[in-house]
Amino acid sequence: MNTKTSRLDLDFVRAQFPDQCWKWAFFENAGGSYVPNVVIQRMTDYMRETQVQPGPNFPVAAKAQERMDDGHRRMAAMIGAPADEVVISPSTSINAYVLAQALRPGWSAGDEVIVAIQNHEANSGPWRRLEEFGIKILDWPVHPETGSLDINLLDELLSERTRLVAFPHVSNILGEINDAAAITKKAHDAGALVCVDAVAYAPHRAVDVKAWDVDFYLFSFYKIFGPHMGCLYGKKDLLIEAANQSHYFFDADDITHKFNPAGPQHEMIASLAGIADYMDALAEHHLSEPPNDPFTRTRAVYELIADHEEKLAIKLAGFLTYKSGVRIIGPATGDKNRRVATFSFTTDKHPSAAFPPLTMADWVGLSNGHFYAKRLIEAVGVTDADDGVIRASMAHYTTEAEVDKLIEVLDRAL
């Protein structure tokens, strides 16, 4: 990768966002990231200029449709997929639910779905609901101390009746990176499909659905610097074969509509082009020769992001590992090959809920709870799952000074 600079230029990065974002040292990025000005402008422009029913019938409507198509197409290109394999709808939770209901008619009572306990409930509950139709759900357990998945245990769960394995690329609690390609291959060798939740992965690493050979891949745009929407990637033949979940008159190959019973959110889809604009701006600023291909360009930007976030993660991991009475839930390392910069921990001195108010006075924002991964929290022995863990999650715009401030405030609170 030819770069103008070997590190992320944080001054340039933060200048792309509203100034008010930086009043706080913000550590709840795993719950939703800040949005750059260009995304906000894209949505505003659509609503000011083209807030009509999109379509070909007159010029303003055609421009509205063009803006939506541009957002859809550019998001697909960022993950290395054609636009007709990408569904954009209100959230990852609804995407997983609709997908489960779309696949269900092709399965029979007694068929099995393996669901990782490590999952956020978005990629757990929709599959578990299929028990109502006779589908058998098998839990893929985690290590009771670390919360990690053992890929070898999958061999014991897979059978000729397995239809799908649902697991996270990264746990939103642990921050640990699972080997999506290896798990997918194991499932495919057994004749099963996979559905991968990448909500906690996509903000930190480039997505390459084709290289990993995943069947279905989920993530949220509001975690990758966009509006509150979800993305579902699926292999085209599987999406066509799945049952229509929307109006009866949509054809089997009308993937955009058959998987989105809520209907498209016009101005929000149009604003997604701003995420690509933002990535392009980072590429132009940091790379001496930005690749023409948007997928390759995005990968190059994410390499810089991963390197920067690793520095932050190493610093916070060192502090949490050093402090007595603190239990890190997940890998006790900042190594970018093992984890993203999302840390969860508990302390034997205070309940988790005590920490956000203590840090708030210093304009440091973090959260506590189970973060919709309640099954995982319970599986690793946290006695009060609602109190849960303290979570500090960083993004590429987080500065080392902000991490130092977090450590100072946590040290005092502990």
The 8 nearest C-alpha neighbors of each residue, nearest first, counted from 0:
[[1, 2, 299, 286, 288, 287, 302, 289],
 [2, 0, 287, 286, 288, 3, 289, 4],
 [3, 1, 286, 287, 4, 285, 0, 5],
 [2, 4, 287, 286, 285, 5, 1, 284],
 [5, 3, 2, 6, 285, 7, 286, 8],
 [6, 4, 2, 3, 7, 303, 285, 8],
 [7, 5, 4, 8, 303, 307, 306, 285],
 [6, 8, 9, 303, 307, 304, 5, 285],
 [7, 9, 11, 10, 12, 6, 285, 4],
 [10, 8, 12, 11, 7, 13, 396, 398],
 [9, 11, 13, 12, 8, 14, 7, 396],
 [10, 12, 14, 9, 8, 13, 15, 284],
 [13, 11, 9, 14, 10, 15, 8, 396],
 [12, 14, 15, 10, 16, 11, 9, 396],
 [13, 15, 11, 16, 12, 10, 18, 17],
 [14, 16, 13, 35, 12, 36, 11, 17],
 [17, 15, 35, 36, 14, 13, 18, 34],
 [18, 16, 19, 20, 36, 35, 15, 14],
 [19, 17, 20, 21, 16, 14, 22, 13],
 [18, 20, 21, 17, 22, 23, 16, 33],
 [21, 19, 18, 22, 17, 23, 16, 33],
 [20, 22, 23, 19, 18, 24, 25, 13],
 [23, 21, 19, 20, 24, 362, 18, 25],
 [24, 22, 362, 21, 25, 363, 20, 364],
 [23, 25, 363, 401, 364, 362, 26, 21],
 [24, 26, 364, 23, 27, 363, 365, 28],
 [27, 25, 392, 365, 391, 364, 393, 28],
 [28, 26, 365, 392, 29, 30, 25, 391],
 [27, 29, 32, 31, 30, 392, 26, 393],
 [28, 30, 27, 31, 392, 199, 222, 32],
 [31, 29, 28, 27, 32, 222, 370, 392],
 [32, 30, 222, 28, 29, 221, 33, 27],
 [33, 31, 28, 222, 224, 221, 34, 223],
 [32, 34, 224, 35, 31, 20, 16, 28],
 [33, 35, 224, 225, 32, 16, 38, 36],
 [36, 34, 16, 15, 37, 38, 224, 33],
 [35, 37, 39, 16, 38, 15, 40, 17],
 [36, 38, 40, 273, 39, 35, 41, 277],
 [39, 37, 273, 41, 40, 270, 36, 35],
 [38, 40, 36, 42, 37, 41, 43, 35],
 [41, 39, 37, 43, 38, 42, 44, 36],
 [42, 40, 270, 38, 44, 39, 43, 37],
 [41, 43, 270, 45, 39, 40, 44, 266],
 [42, 44, 40, 46, 45, 41, 47, 39],
 [45, 43, 47, 41, 42, 46, 48, 40],
 [44, 46, 49, 42, 48, 43, 47, 266],
 [47, 45, 50, 43, 44, 48, 49, 42],
 [48, 46, 44, 45, 43, 49, 50, 42],
 [47, 49, 45, 46, 44, 50, 59, 43],
 [48, 50, 45, 63, 51, 46, 59, 47],
 [51, 49, 46, 45, 48, 47, 52, 63],
 [52, 50, 49, 53, 60, 63, 59, 46],
 [51, 53, 60, 54, 50, 63, 265, 64],
 [54, 52, 60, 64, 63, 51, 61, 55],
 [53, 55, 60, 61, 64, 56, 52, 63],
 [56, 54, 61, 57, 60, 53, 58, 64],
 [55, 57, 54, 60, 61, 58, 53, 59],
 [56, 58, 60, 55, 59, 61, 54, 62],
 [59, 57, 61, 60, 62, 56, 55, 63],
 [60, 58, 62, 61, 49, 57, 63, 51],
 [61, 59, 53, 63, 54, 62, 58, 57],
 [60, 62, 55, 58, 64, 54, 63, 59],
 [61, 63, 65, 59, 60, 64, 58, 66],
 [64, 62, 60, 53, 66, 49, 61, 65],
 [65, 63, 53, 67, 61, 62, 66, 54],
 [64, 66, 62, 68, 63, 67, 69, 61],
 [67, 65, 269, 69, 63, 64, 68, 62],
 [66, 68, 269, 64, 70, 69, 268, 65],
 [69, 67, 65, 71, 66, 70, 72, 64],
 [68, 70, 66, 72, 67, 71, 73, 65],
 [69, 71, 272, 271, 269, 67, 73, 68],
 [72, 70, 68, 74, 69, 73, 67, 75],
 [71, 73, 82, 69, 75, 74, 70, 68],
 [74, 72, 76, 70, 75, 71, 69, 272],
 [75, 73, 77, 76, 71, 72, 70, 78],
 [74, 76, 80, 72, 82, 73, 77, 78],
 [75, 77, 73, 79, 74, 78, 80, 294],
 [78, 76, 294, 74, 75, 79, 293, 73],
 [79, 77, 206, 207, 76, 75, 80, 294],
 [80, 78, 76, 77, 294, 207, 75, 208],
 [79, 81, 75, 76, 78, 82, 84, 208],
 [82, 80, 83, 84, 75, 76, 79, 85],
 [81, 83, 72, 75, 85, 84, 80, 71],
 [82, 84, 81, 85, 254, 235, 255, 86],
 [85, 83, 235, 82, 233, 232, 81, 234],
 [86, 84, 232, 82, 83, 231, 75, 233],
 [85, 87, 231, 255, 230, 232, 88, 84],
 [88, 86, 230, 229, 231, 85, 228, 89],
 [87, 89, 229, 90, 228, 259, 263, 86],
 [90, 88, 228, 229, 227, 93, 87, 91],
 [91, 89, 229, 228, 92, 93, 88, 94],
 [90, 92, 229, 94, 93, 219, 218, 95],
 [91, 93, 121, 90, 95, 94, 96, 122],
 [92, 94, 96, 95, 90, 91, 97, 89],
 [95, 93, 91, 97, 92, 96, 98, 90],
 [94, 96, 98, 92, 93, 97, 99, 122],
 [95, 97, 125, 93, 99, 98, 94, 92],
 [98, 96, 100, 94, 99, 95, 93, 101],
 [99, 97, 101, 95, 100, 96, 94, 102],
 [100, 98, 96, 102, 101, 97, 126, 103],
 [99, 101, 103, 97, 98, 102, 96, 104],
 [102, 100, 242, 98, 241, 99, 103, 97],
 [101, 103, 99, 241, 100, 105, 104, 98],
 [102, 104, 100, 106, 105, 101, 99, 129],
 [105, 103, 106, 102, 101, 242, 100, 107],
 [104, 106, 103, 102, 107, 241, 242, 101],
 [107, 105, 103, 104, 110, 108, 102, 162],
 [108, 106, 110, 109, 105, 134, 133, 104],
 [107, 109, 133, 134, 110, 132, 106, 135],
 [110, 108, 134, 135, 133, 107, 111, 160],
 [109, 111, 160, 134, 108, 107, 135, 161],
 [112, 110, 161, 135, 160, 134, 136, 162],
 [111, 113, 163, 136, 162, 161, 164, 137],
 [114, 112, 164, 137, 138, 136, 165, 163],
 [115, 113, 165, 138, 139, 164, 137, 123],
 [114, 116, 139, 166, 117, 118, 138, 165],
 [115, 117, 118, 140, 375, 139, 374, 138],
 [118, 116, 115, 375, 170, 141, 119, 167],
 [119, 117, 116, 167, 115, 166, 120, 122],
 [118, 120, 372, 121, 371, 122, 123, 117],
 [119, 121, 123, 122, 124, 371, 372, 118],
 [120, 122, 92, 119, 123, 124, 95, 91],
 [123, 121, 120, 119, 118, 95, 124, 196],
 [124, 122, 120, 121, 126, 125, 118, 114],
 [123, 125, 127, 126, 120, 121, 128, 122],
 [126, 124, 96, 128, 127, 123, 99, 95],
 [127, 125, 128, 124, 129, 123, 99, 122],
 [128, 126, 124, 129, 125, 130, 136, 123],
 [129, 127, 130, 125, 126, 131, 124, 132],
 [128, 130, 131, 127, 132, 126, 134, 133],
 [129, 131, 134, 133, 132, 128, 127, 135],
 [132, 130, 129, 133, 128, 134, 127, 135],
 [133, 131, 130, 129, 134, 108, 128, 107],
 [134, 132, 108, 130, 131, 109, 135, 129],
 [133, 135, 130, 108, 110, 109, 129, 111],
 [134, 136, 111, 109, 130, 110, 133, 112],
 [137, 135, 112, 111, 113, 127, 134, 138],
 [136, 138, 113, 114, 112, 139, 135, 111],
 [139, 137, 114, 140, 115, 113, 116, 136],
 [138, 140, 115, 114, 116, 113, 137, 141],
 [141, 139, 116, 138, 115, 148, 142, 117],
 [142, 140, 148, 146, 147, 143, 116, 117],
 [141, 143, 146, 147, 145, 144, 148, 140],
 [144, 142, 379, 146, 378, 141, 145, 380],
 [145, 143, 379, 142, 146, 380, 328, 147],
 [146, 144, 147, 329, 142, 143, 328, 379],
 [145, 147, 142, 141, 143, 144, 379, 329],
 [148, 146, 141, 142, 145, 149, 329, 117],
 [147, 149, 141, 150, 142, 146, 140, 117],
 [148, 150, 151, 152, 147, 141, 153, 142],
 [149, 151, 153, 152, 148, 182, 154, 181],
 [150, 152, 153, 149, 154, 155, 148, 156],
 [153, 151, 154, 155, 150, 149, 156, 139],
 [152, 154, 156, 151, 155, 150, 157, 139],
 [155, 153, 152, 157, 156, 151, 150, 185],
 [154, 156, 153, 152, 157, 151, 158, 139],
 [157, 155, 153, 154, 158, 152, 137, 113],
 [158, 156, 154, 155, 161, 153, 189, 159],
 [159, 157, 160, 161, 156, 189, 155, 154],
 [158, 160, 161, 189, 190, 157, 162, 191],
 [159, 161, 110, 158, 111, 162, 109, 157],
 [162, 160, 111, 158, 159, 191, 112, 163],
 [161, 163, 191, 112, 111, 192, 160, 110],
 [162, 164, 192, 112, 191, 193, 161, 113],
 [163, 165, 113, 193, 112, 114, 192, 194],
 [166, 164, 194, 114, 193, 195, 115, 113],
 [165, 167, 115, 195, 118, 196, 114, 164],
 [168, 166, 196, 169, 195, 118, 170, 197],
 [167, 169, 197, 177, 196, 179, 176, 195],
 [170, 168, 176, 167, 200, 199, 175, 174],
 [169, 171, 173, 172, 174, 167, 175, 117],
 [170, 172, 199, 174, 173, 169, 29, 119],
 [173, 171, 170, 343, 174, 342, 341, 328],
 [174, 172, 329, 175, 170, 328, 171, 343],
 [173, 175, 341, 339, 338, 170, 171, 169],
 [176, 174, 338, 173, 169, 337, 170, 177],
 [177, 175, 169, 338, 337, 168, 174, 178],
 [176, 178, 168, 179, 169, 175, 167, 148],
 [179, 177, 181, 180, 182, 176, 168, 183],
 [178, 180, 182, 181, 177, 183, 168, 211],
 [179, 181, 211, 183, 178, 182, 184, 212],
 [182, 180, 184, 183, 178, 179, 185, 211],
 [183, 181, 185, 179, 184, 180, 178, 186],
 [184, 182, 180, 186, 181, 185, 179, 187],
 [185, 183, 187, 181, 186, 182, 188, 180],
 [184, 186, 182, 188, 183, 187, 181, 189],
 [185, 187, 191, 183, 189, 184, 188, 182],
 [188, 186, 190, 184, 191, 189, 185, 183],
 [187, 189, 185, 186, 190, 184, 191, 183],
 [190, 188, 186, 187, 191, 185, 157, 158],
 [189, 191, 187, 188, 186, 192, 159, 162],
 [192, 190, 162, 163, 186, 187, 189, 161],
 [191, 193, 163, 162, 214, 187, 164, 186],
 [194, 192, 164, 163, 214, 165, 183, 195],
 [193, 195, 215, 165, 216, 164, 214, 166],
 [194, 196, 216, 166, 167, 165, 197, 168],
 [195, 197, 167, 217, 198, 168, 216, 166],
 [198, 196, 200, 218, 168, 199, 217, 201],
 [197, 199, 218, 219, 200, 196, 201, 217],
 [200, 198, 171, 197, 169, 201, 170, 202],
 [201, 199, 197, 169, 198, 203, 202, 168],
 [200, 202, 203, 204, 197, 198, 199, 206],
 [203, 201, 223, 200, 222, 204, 199, 394],
 [202, 204, 201, 200, 305, 339, 304, 301],
 [205, 203, 201, 301, 200, 202, 206, 305],
 [204, 206, 298, 301, 201, 207, 297, 203],
 [205, 207, 78, 208, 201, 204, 77, 79],
 [208, 206, 78, 209, 210, 79, 211, 205],
 [207, 209, 211, 210, 213, 212, 206, 78],
 [208, 210, 212, 211, 207, 79, 213, 80],
 [209, 211, 212, 207, 208, 180, 213, 79],
 [210, 212, 180, 208, 209, 213, 207, 179],
 [213, 211, 209, 210, 208, 214, 180, 183],
 [214, 212, 211, 215, 208, 183, 193, 216],
 [213, 215, 233, 193, 234, 192, 194, 212],
 [216, 214, 233, 194, 232, 213, 195, 193],
 [217, 215, 195, 232, 194, 231, 196, 233],
 [216, 218, 231, 196, 197, 230, 195, 91],
 [217, 219, 198, 197, 230, 229, 91, 196],
 [220, 218, 229, 221, 198, 222, 228, 230],
 [219, 221, 223, 225, 222, 228, 229, 226],
 [222, 220, 225, 227, 226, 223, 219, 224],
 [221, 223, 31, 32, 220, 219, 224, 202],
 [224, 222, 202, 220, 221, 225, 32, 201],
 [225, 223, 34, 32, 221, 33, 222, 274],
 [224, 226, 221, 220, 34, 223, 274, 271],
 [227, 225, 221, 228, 220, 267, 224, 271],
 [226, 228, 221, 220, 225, 89, 90, 229],
 [229, 227, 89, 90, 220, 226, 219, 88],
 [230, 228, 90, 219, 91, 88, 89, 220],
 [229, 231, 87, 218, 217, 86, 219, 91],
 [232, 230, 217, 86, 85, 216, 94, 233],
 [231, 233, 85, 216, 215, 84, 86, 217],
 [234, 232, 215, 84, 214, 235, 238, 231],
 [235, 233, 237, 214, 236, 84, 238, 215],
 [234, 236, 238, 84, 237, 233, 239, 83],
 [235, 237, 239, 238, 234, 240, 233, 241],
 [236, 238, 240, 235, 239, 234, 241, 233],
 [237, 239, 235, 241, 240, 236, 233, 234],
 [240, 238, 252, 236, 251, 237, 241, 235],
 [239, 241, 237, 238, 236, 242, 251, 252],
 [242, 240, 101, 238, 102, 239, 237, 243],
 [241, 243, 101, 244, 240, 102, 104, 251],
 [242, 244, 257, 245, 101, 241, 258, 251],
 [245, 243, 257, 258, 260, 242, 101, 97],
 [244, 246, 260, 257, 243, 247, 259, 258],
 [247, 245, 248, 249, 244, 257, 260, 243],
 [246, 248, 249, 245, 243, 250, 244, 257],
 [247, 249, 246, 250, 245, 257, 251, 243],
 [250, 248, 247, 246, 253, 257, 251, 256],
 [249, 251, 253, 252, 248, 257, 243, 247],
 [252, 250, 239, 253, 249, 243, 254, 240],
 [251, 253, 239, 254, 250, 238, 249, 257],
 [254, 252, 250, 251, 255, 256, 257, 249],
 [255, 253, 257, 252, 256, 258, 238, 83],
 [254, 256, 86, 253, 257, 258, 259, 83],
 [255, 257, 259, 254, 258, 253, 245, 249],
 [256, 258, 243, 245, 254, 244, 259, 253],
 [259, 257, 256, 244, 254, 260, 255, 97],
 [258, 260, 256, 261, 262, 257, 88, 245],
 [261, 259, 245, 262, 244, 258, 257, 256],
 [262, 260, 259, 263, 88, 89, 245, 264],
 [261, 263, 260, 259, 264, 256, 88, 245],
 [264, 262, 265, 88, 261, 259, 87, 268],
 [265, 263, 267, 268, 266, 262, 88, 89],
 [264, 266, 268, 267, 263, 269, 67, 53],
 [265, 267, 269, 42, 268, 45, 264, 270],
 [268, 266, 270, 269, 265, 264, 42, 226],
 [269, 267, 271, 67, 270, 265, 266, 70],
 [268, 270, 67, 70, 66, 266, 267, 271],
 [269, 271, 42, 41, 267, 272, 38, 268],
 [272, 270, 70, 273, 268, 274, 269, 225],
 [273, 271, 70, 275, 270, 274, 269, 73],
 [272, 274, 38, 276, 271, 37, 275, 270],
 [275, 273, 277, 276, 272, 271, 38, 225],
 [274, 276, 278, 272, 273, 277, 279, 73],
 [277, 275, 273, 279, 274, 278, 280, 272],
 [276, 278, 280, 274, 275, 279, 273, 281],
 [279, 277, 275, 281, 280, 276, 282, 274],
 [278, 280, 282, 276, 277, 281, 275, 283],
 [279, 281, 277, 283, 282, 278, 284, 276],
 [282, 280, 278, 284, 279, 283, 285, 277],
 [281, 283, 279, 285, 280, 286, 284, 289],
 [284, 282, 280, 281, 285, 286, 279, 289],
 [283, 285, 281, 282, 286, 280, 3, 287],
 [286, 284, 3, 282, 2, 283, 4, 281],
 [287, 285, 2, 3, 289, 282, 288, 283],
 [286, 288, 2, 3, 1, 289, 285, 283],
 [287, 289, 286, 290, 1, 2, 283, 282],
 [290, 288, 286, 282, 283, 296, 287, 291],
 [291, 289, 296, 292, 295, 288, 293, 282],
 [292, 290, 293, 289, 296, 295, 294, 288],
 [291, 293, 295, 290, 294, 296, 76, 297],
 [294, 292, 296, 295, 297, 77, 291, 76],
 [293, 295, 77, 297, 296, 292, 79, 76],
 [296, 294, 298, 297, 292, 293, 290, 299],
 [297, 295, 293, 290, 299, 294, 298, 292],
 [296, 298, 300, 294, 299, 295, 293, 301],
 [299, 297, 295, 301, 205, 296, 300, 294],
 [298, 300, 296, 302, 297, 301, 295, 0],
 [301, 299, 297, 302, 303, 298, 282, 304],
 [302, 300, 304, 298, 303, 299, 204, 205],
 [301, 303, 305, 299, 304, 300, 306, 298],
 [304, 302, 306, 301, 300, 305, 7, 307],
 [303, 305, 301, 307, 302, 306, 395, 308],
 [306, 304, 308, 302, 307, 303, 301, 309],
 [307, 305, 309, 303, 304, 308, 302, 310],
 [308, 306, 304, 309, 310, 305, 303, 7],
 [307, 309, 311, 305, 310, 306, 395, 312],
 [308, 310, 312, 306, 307, 311, 335, 333],
 [311, 309, 313, 308, 307, 312, 314, 306],
 [310, 312, 308, 314, 309, 313, 399, 315],
 [311, 313, 333, 309, 340, 315, 314, 310],
 [312, 314, 333, 316, 310, 311, 315, 309],
 [313, 315, 311, 317, 312, 316, 310, 318],
 [314, 316, 318, 312, 317, 313, 319, 311],
 [317, 315, 313, 319, 318, 332, 314, 312],
 [318, 316, 320, 314, 315, 319, 313, 321],
 [317, 319, 315, 321, 316, 320, 322, 314],
 [320, 318, 316, 322, 321, 317, 315, 325],
 [319, 321, 317, 318, 322, 316, 331, 325],
 [320, 322, 318, 319, 317, 323, 316, 325],
 [323, 321, 319, 320, 325, 318, 324, 410],
 [324, 322, 325, 321, 320, 319, 326, 346],
 [323, 325, 347, 346, 322, 326, 348, 345],
 [326, 324, 346, 323, 345, 322, 327, 319],
 [325, 327, 345, 344, 346, 328, 324, 319],
 [328, 326, 344, 329, 343, 331, 325, 345],
 [329, 327, 344, 343, 173, 145, 326, 146],
 [328, 330, 173, 145, 327, 331, 146, 175],
 [331, 329, 332, 175, 328, 173, 338, 145],
 [332, 330, 316, 329, 327, 320, 333, 328],
 [333, 331, 330, 316, 334, 313, 312, 317],
 [332, 334, 313, 312, 309, 316, 335, 338],
 [333, 335, 336, 337, 332, 338, 309, 313],
 [336, 334, 338, 309, 337, 333, 339, 305],
 [337, 335, 334, 338, 176, 339, 333, 175],
 [338, 336, 335, 334, 176, 175, 339, 330],
 [339, 337, 175, 176, 174, 335, 336, 334],
 [338, 340, 174, 341, 335, 203, 175, 176],
 [339, 341, 312, 393, 392, 308, 342, 174],
 [342, 340, 392, 174, 339, 391, 393, 343],
 [343, 341, 391, 390, 392, 174, 340, 173],
 [344, 342, 390, 328, 389, 172, 388, 327],
 [345, 343, 327, 328, 326, 389, 388, 390],
 [344, 346, 326, 388, 325, 389, 351, 327],
 [347, 345, 325, 348, 324, 349, 326, 344],
 [346, 348, 324, 349, 325, 345, 350, 326],
 [347, 349, 346, 324, 413, 350, 325, 345],
 [350, 348, 347, 346, 351, 353, 413, 354],
 [351, 349, 352, 353, 386, 348, 346, 347],
 [350, 352, 353, 389, 388, 386, 367, 354],
 [351, 353, 350, 354, 367, 386, 355, 368],
 [354, 352, 351, 350, 355, 356, 349, 357],
 [353, 355, 357, 352, 356, 351, 358, 412],
 [356, 354, 358, 357, 366, 365, 359, 353],
 [357, 355, 359, 354, 358, 353, 360, 352],
 [358, 356, 354, 355, 359, 360, 353, 412],
 [359, 357, 363, 355, 360, 356, 361, 408],
 [360, 358, 362, 356, 363, 361, 357, 364],
 [359, 361, 358, 362, 357, 356, 363, 355],
 [362, 360, 359, 363, 358, 408, 357, 23],
 [363, 361, 359, 23, 360, 24, 364, 358],
 [362, 364, 24, 358, 359, 361, 23, 25],
 [365, 363, 25, 26, 359, 24, 362, 27],
 [364, 366, 26, 27, 355, 391, 390, 363],
 [367, 365, 355, 390, 389, 27, 368, 364],
 [366, 368, 389, 388, 352, 351, 390, 387],
 [369, 367, 387, 386, 385, 388, 370, 389],
 [368, 370, 387, 373, 372, 371, 385, 384],
 [369, 371, 372, 368, 373, 172, 171, 367],
 [372, 370, 369, 120, 373, 119, 121, 368],
 [373, 371, 119, 370, 369, 375, 374, 120],
 [372, 374, 376, 369, 375, 371, 377, 384],
 [373, 375, 377, 376, 372, 378, 116, 117],
 [376, 374, 378, 117, 377, 373, 372, 116],
 [377, 375, 373, 378, 374, 379, 381, 384],
 [376, 378, 374, 380, 375, 381, 379, 384],
 [377, 379, 375, 380, 376, 143, 374, 141],
 [380, 378, 143, 144, 377, 376, 146, 381],
 [381, 379, 377, 378, 382, 376, 143, 144],
 [380, 382, 377, 383, 376, 379, 384, 387],
 [381, 383, 380, 384, 377, 387, 376, 386],
 [384, 382, 386, 385, 381, 387, 377, 376],
 [383, 385, 387, 386, 376, 381, 369, 382],
 [384, 386, 387, 368, 383, 369, 373, 388],
 [387, 385, 368, 383, 384, 351, 352, 388],
 [388, 386, 368, 384, 369, 385, 383, 367],
 [387, 389, 367, 345, 344, 368, 351, 343],
 [388, 390, 367, 344, 351, 343, 366, 345],
 [391, 389, 343, 342, 366, 367, 388, 392],
 [390, 392, 26, 342, 365, 341, 27, 343],
 [393, 391, 341, 26, 27, 28, 29, 340],
 [392, 394, 340, 26, 28, 397, 341, 391],
 [393, 395, 396, 397, 28, 308, 392, 340],
 [394, 396, 397, 304, 308, 307, 393, 203],
 [395, 397, 394, 13, 398, 9, 12, 393],
 [398, 396, 394, 395, 393, 401, 399, 402],
 [399, 397, 401, 400, 396, 402, 9, 311],
 [398, 400, 402, 401, 311, 403, 397, 310],
 [401, 399, 403, 398, 402, 404, 397, 405],
 [402, 400, 404, 398, 403, 399, 24, 405],
 [401, 403, 405, 399, 404, 400, 406, 398],
 [404, 402, 400, 406, 401, 405, 407, 399],
 [403, 405, 401, 407, 402, 406, 408, 400],
 [406, 404, 402, 408, 407, 403, 409, 401],
 [405, 407, 409, 403, 404, 408, 410, 402],
 [406, 408, 404, 410, 405, 409, 403, 411],
 [407, 409, 405, 411, 410, 406, 358, 412],
 [410, 408, 412, 406, 411, 407, 413, 405],
 [409, 411, 407, 413, 408, 412, 406, 322],
 [410, 412, 408, 409, 413, 407, 406, 357],
 [413, 411, 409, 410, 408, 357, 354, 358],
 [412, 410, 411, 409, 348, 349, 346, 322]]
